[in-house]
Amino acid sequence: MAKTYTELFNNGQHRCISFHDLVSGDGIQANQFLVVDNHHAALIDPGGDLTYTPLKIAVSGLLRLKDLDYIIASHQDPDIIASLGRWMTNTDASVVTSSLWSRFLPHLISDFANNTMTRDFSERIISLPDEGGGIRLGNAQLIALPAHFLHSVGNFHFYDPVSRILFSGDMGASIGGSPLPVSDFAAHIPLMEPFHKRYMCCRKVCRLWVAMVRGMDVEMIVPQHGPAFTGAAMVNRFLDWISELECGIDLLTQDDYQLSMAIA
């Protein structure tokens, strides 16, 4: 099996790993992330059924699945967390997500054969308040940062203070292009712009997020789709760009709300 991951950080005790190219067929390509600290591990945005088997194989090659403490979901999209039921039944991990979405999780971890819960997973669901907070991982912690409406109503990004990596969900996402870190920002903009204009709420929320991130020590922004922004200069290029982008409701007009009788 070809190597499907990139080691983003490793100091001997603490590792950050990005998995890529695990989606086959027509599903949107997505990255999945593993953070390991002293034999404790968190899997961030593990994806859906398209990624479950290859991701489980890849993770199993790096650690024992019983060392997996958390399944962490930035928000509720299928490419983020649809495989949750399989991870919950095959590991002892707890799931961490927004309190707005945690009450919907039983829909993902039920017994699909008879539509009833065969196990009680309630004690393994950790609901994050809107303000976020720390998630203990070995001798370190991950920080859940508010990213609401970017694009989900209950949305978090996750910052690792050891590696100084910000796992940014759909913020910074791009479609197509090289999996290597962004080197030519201007050339990368066309791969990001359509997605952000449609999926991000508005420039006001982007600017609130940027102000928060500028106050942090971020070496790398790693989105769920597409390559990372590595180094202070490239991180700042992205922050400058997204803070000026009109998107979402900024772009809506009455023309977008017209009755149509056309058959789709």
TASULFEN-V300514 format. One record per helix or strand of 2 or more residues. SS is the DSSP state (2 for helix, 1 for strand). FROM is the first residue (numbers start at 1). TO is the last residue. If there is no record, write none. Layout:
SS|FROM|TO  SS|FROM|TO
This chain:
1|5|10  1|14|19  1|32|37  1|40|44  2|49|60  2|65|67  1|68|72  2|78|81  2|84|90  1|94|98  2|99|102  2|105|107  2|122|124  1|125|128  1|133|137  1|140|146  1|156|160  1|165|167  2|185|199  2|203|214  1|220|222  1|229|230  2|232|244  2|248|251  2|254|256
